[in-house]
Amino acid sequence: MSTDLTDSASQALIQSDATVLGLLALCLGLVFYTSNSDSRFWRGFYRYIPALLMCYLLPSLLNSTGIISGDDSGIYYVTSRFLLPASLVLLTLSIDLGKIIALGPKAIIMFLTGTLGIVIGGPIAILLVAMVSPDTVGGAPPNEIWRGLSTVAGSWIGGAPIRQRCMKCGMCPTKYFPP
């Protein structure tokens, strides 16, 4: 008997994309409902376990146990093309620009410092490591480390959609950064 997770993932218990999407929505709804509950148990639970962690943990447990399969599902395509843009529009509509401006220049400086640290500091770090250990940052194409760095930098600047674009432009192998 094989213990390879890819074998069990291809034989997922639930294979209908609509059912999987409903199950994932149910998991998220359960997390949000219980995180806002007045129950003493749930308040204590979420004091130590963040609700955001549970939003990632429950679907990953469903995938790892073979109940659903992220590899065989078309949900990523649908959610990234339709649900994500709609969610971003709704999120943007609720932005309070006055409060963002009230944060002052410190918030903007902090954001730009982080961005410069990734975009400029990353390549400098690669150059420094290459001086000491060229084999660490080399590799045969398409495994050069800069391809992964471009993907990480894109993720920092624009999130998962930009990360995906950087992966395609930099030809970064998907085995290092799965969709």
Secondary structure as UniProt FT lines:
FT   HELIX           5..9
FT   TURN            10..11
FT   HELIX           17..35
FT   HELIX           40..48
FT   HELIX           51..64
FT   TURN            65..66
FT   HELIX           75..78
FT   HELIX           79..83
FT   HELIX           84..93
FT   HELIX           97..102
FT   HELIX           105..119
FT   HELIX           121..132
FT   HELIX           134..137
FT   TURN            141..142
FT   HELIX           145..169
FT   TURN            170..171
FT   TURN            174..176
//
